[in-house]
């Protein structure tokens, strides 16, 4: 923890993997141990964390990344992987392929992890976001894994609508995504294992704090700021916000 590392600033790499709702607090706690040559790699859900982390520790220290894996905590100390794929995508915010990003990638590969070094890591962050924001929103609202939802025509249509909404938001933000991003994302979701759930759905089921504001809410707020309609996200955000505000969280209201 940052407290245990107090006084040390010689870290080469810090993995920043807290839940997205804890980004600002964790980044502030991390700041004293970020040294001149320290890289901080964020592997979080959502598209807000990079800016939040950069504001706290400086953009030159931040690496943007995403993971493609679904896991759950089976029991204390036991992580269960729920999908056959496992991939890490990351890069420098500048887009350059630097010696430090190559060294970090080599270290991950030595551990058996598939790694892609991207010259546009924010594009990779958004590529994941246009999948995870609709997927987390729908599975949480329905209380079902992907299989029963996509087998219902209206459910499959809702997936396509929400993907289109978040892609439209990205187009108005930066336009980094490829032309076929929506179709590729829809096909990816339609081919997930039928029992696949999302971390936000698991957190709702377990009455934990949820990343609603960083996933569903982020699309709604960005859409409003950019005058991009997000009717599907707006409706489901209201539903899920009522649920999040009314359910017990970690034993408390």
C-alpha positions in Angstrom: 0.0 0.0 0.0 1.1 3.6 -0.4 1.4 3.9 3.5 3.7 0.9 3.6 5.8 2.4 0.8 6.1 5.8 2.4 9.5 7.4 1.7 10.2 5.2 -1.4 10.1 6.7 -4.9 12.2 4.3 -6.8 9.4 2.1 -8.2 9.6 1.3 -11.9 6.0 0.4 -12.3 2.8 0.7 -10.3 -0.3 -1.2 -11.4 -3.3 1.0 -10.7 -6.3 -1.4 -10.5 -8.7 0.0 -7.9 -12.4 0.2 -8.7 -13.1 3.2 -10.8 -15.1 5.0 -8.1 -11.9 5.0 -5.9 -9.7 6.5 -8.5 -9.3 10.0 -7.1 -8.8 8.9 -3.5 -6.3 6.2 -4.5 -4.4 8.5 -6.9 -4.0 11.1 -4.1 -2.7 8.5 -1.8 -0.3 7.2 -4.5 1.2 10.6 -5.4 4.0 10.6 -2.7 5.5 7.4 -3.9 5.6 8.3 -7.6 9.2 9.0 -8.4 10.9 10.7 -11.4 11.0 7.4 -13.4 7.9 5.7 -12.1 5.3 4.5 -14.6 1.7 4.1 -13.4 -0.4 1.7 -15.5 -4.2 2.0 -15.1 -6.1 -1.1 -16.0 -9.6 0.1 -14.9 -13.1 0.1 -16.3 -14.4 3.2 -17.9 -12.8 6.2 -19.7 -12.5 8.7 -16.9 -9.6 7.3 -14.9 -6.7 8.3 -17.2 -7.5 12.0 -16.9 -8.1 11.6 -13.1 -4.8 9.8 -12.6 -2.9 12.2 -14.8 -4.2 15.2 -12.9 -2.9 13.6 -9.6 0.5 12.3 -10.6 1.3 13.9 -14.0 0.5 12.7 -17.5 4.1 11.7 -18.2 3.9 9.0 -15.5 0.6 7.5 -16.8 0.3 4.5 -19.1 -3.2 3.7 -20.3 -4.3 0.1 -20.6 -7.1 -2.4 -20.7 -7.6 -6.0 -19.9 -9.7 -8.5 -21.7 -10.6 -11.1 -19.1 -13.6 -11.9 -16.8 -12.8 -13.1 -13.3 -14.6 -13.4 -10.0 -13.5 -14.0 -6.4 -14.5 -17.6 -5.9 -13.3 -17.5 -2.2 -10.7 -15.6 -0.3 -7.4 -16.0 -2.2 -9.0 -17.8 -5.2 -9.6 -16.0 -8.5 -11.9 -17.8 -11.0 -11.4 -17.0 -14.7 -14.8 -17.0 -16.4 -13.8 -16.6 -20.0 -11.3 -18.4 -22.3 -9.5 -15.1 -23.3 -6.9 -13.1 -21.4 -5.2 -10.1 -23.0 -3.5 -6.9 -22.0 -3.4 -3.8 -24.2 -1.4 -0.8 -23.1 0.6 2.2 -24.3 2.1 5.6 -23.7 -0.3 8.5 -23.8 2.0 10.1 -26.3 1.5 7.1 -28.6 5.3 6.4 -28.8 6.8 3.0 -28.3 9.4 3.9 -25.6 12.0 1.8 -24.0 10.0 1.7 -20.7 6.8 0.5 -22.4 8.8 -2.2 -24.2 10.5 -3.3 -20.9 7.1 -3.5 -19.1 5.6 -5.5 -22.0 8.5 -7.9 -21.9 8.0 -8.4 -18.2 4.3 -9.2 -18.7 5.1 -11.6 -21.5 7.7 -13.4 -19.4 4.8 -14.1 -17.0 2.8 -15.7 -19.8 0.5 -12.8 -20.5 -0.6 -11.8 -24.0 0.4 -8.2 -24.5 -0.3 -5.6 -27.2 1.6 -2.4 -27.1 -0.6 0.2 -28.8 0.4 3.5 -30.4 -3.1 4.8 -29.5 -4.0 3.4 -26.0 -6.9 5.7 -25.5 -8.5 4.1 -28.6 -8.1 0.7 -26.9 -9.7 2.1 -23.7 -12.7 3.3 -25.7 -12.8 0.0 -27.6 -13.3 -1.8 -24.3 -15.7 0.9 -23.1 -18.1 0.6 -26.0 -18.4 -3.1 -25.0 -18.4 -3.0 -21.2 -20.7 0.0 -20.7 -23.6 -1.5 -22.6 -22.8 -5.0 -21.3 -22.6 -4.0 -17.7 -25.7 -1.8 -17.9 -27.9 -4.4 -19.5 -26.8 -7.4 -17.4 -27.2 -5.3 -14.2 -30.7 -4.1 -15.3 -31.9 -7.5 -16.3 -30.2 -9.5 -13.5 -29.2 -12.1 -16.1 -26.1 -13.3 -17.8 -25.7 -12.5 -21.5 -27.3 -15.7 -22.8 -30.9 -15.2 -21.9 -30.7 -11.5 -22.8 -29.4 -11.9 -26.4 -31.7 -14.9 -27.0 -34.6 -12.4 -26.5 -35.0 -10.3 -29.7 -35.7 -7.2 -27.7 -32.6 -7.9 -25.5 -30.3 -8.3 -28.6 -31.8 -5.1 -30.1 -31.1 -3.2 -26.8 -27.5 -4.3 -27.0 -27.2 -2.9 -30.5 -28.9 0.3 -29.4 -26.6 0.9 -26.4 -23.5 0.1 -28.4 -24.6 2.7 -31.0 -25.2 5.3 -28.4 -21.7 5.0 -26.8 -20.0 4.9 -30.2 -21.8 8.1 -31.1 -20.5 9.7 -27.9 -16.9 8.6 -28.7 -17.3 9.9 -32.3 -18.2 13.3 -30.8 -15.4 13.1 -28.3 -12.4 12.1 -30.4 -13.3 9.8 -33.3 -10.6 7.3 -32.6 -12.7 4.2 -33.2 -12.7 2.3 -36.5 -15.7 2.4 -38.8 -16.8 -1.1 -37.9 -16.4 -0.7 -34.1 -20.1 -1.0 -33.4 -20.6 -4.2 -35.5 -17.4 -5.8 -34.1 -18.5 -5.1 -30.5 -22.0 -6.5 -31.1 -20.5 -9.7 -32.6 -18.1 -10.0 -29.7 -21.0 -9.9 -27.2 -23.2 -12.2 -29.2 -20.4 -14.8 -29.1 -19.6 -14.6 -25.4 -20.2 -17.7 -23.3 -23.9 -17.7 -22.4 -23.3 -17.6 -18.7 -21.0 -14.6 -18.9 -21.7 -11.8 -16.3 -20.1 -8.5 -15.7 -18.4 -7.2 -12.6 -21.0 -4.5 -12.0 -23.7 -7.2 -12.1 -21.8 -9.3 -9.6 -21.5 -6.2 -7.3 -25.2 -5.5 -7.5 -25.9 -9.2 -6.7 -23.6 -9.0 -3.7 -24.9 -5.7 -2.5 -21.5 -4.0 -3.0 -20.7 -0.5 -4.2 -21.0 -0.4 -8.0 -19.3 1.4 -10.9 -22.6 2.8 -12.1 -21.3 6.4 -12.4 -18.1 5.4 -14.2 -19.9 3.2 -16.7 -23.6 4.0 -17.4 -23.5 7.4 -15.8 -20.4 8.4 -17.7 -22.1 7.8 -21.1 -25.1 9.8 -20.0 -23.1 12.8 -18.7 -20.8 12.8 -21.8 -23.8 12.6 -24.1 -25.4 15.6 -22.4 -22.3 17.6 -22.6 -21.8 16.9 -26.3 -25.5 17.1 -27.2 -25.5 13.4 -28.3 -28.8 11.6 -27.5 -28.4 8.5 -25.2 -32.1 7.5 -24.6 -31.3 3.9 -23.8 -28.5 4.7 -21.3 -30.5 7.5 -19.8 -33.4 5.3 -19.0 -31.4 2.4 -17.6 -29.2 4.8 -15.6 -32.3 6.0 -13.8 -33.4 2.4 -13.1 -30.0 1.3 -11.8 -29.4 4.5 -9.8 -32.6 3.9 -7.9 -31.5 0.3 -7.3 -28.0 1.4 -6.2 -29.4 4.0 -3.8 -31.9 1.7 -2.2 -30.1 -1.5 -1.8 -27.9 -2.5 1.1 -24.2 -1.8 0.4 -21.7 -3.8 2.4 -24.2 -4.2 5.2 -25.3 -0.6 5.2 -28.0 1.5 3.5 
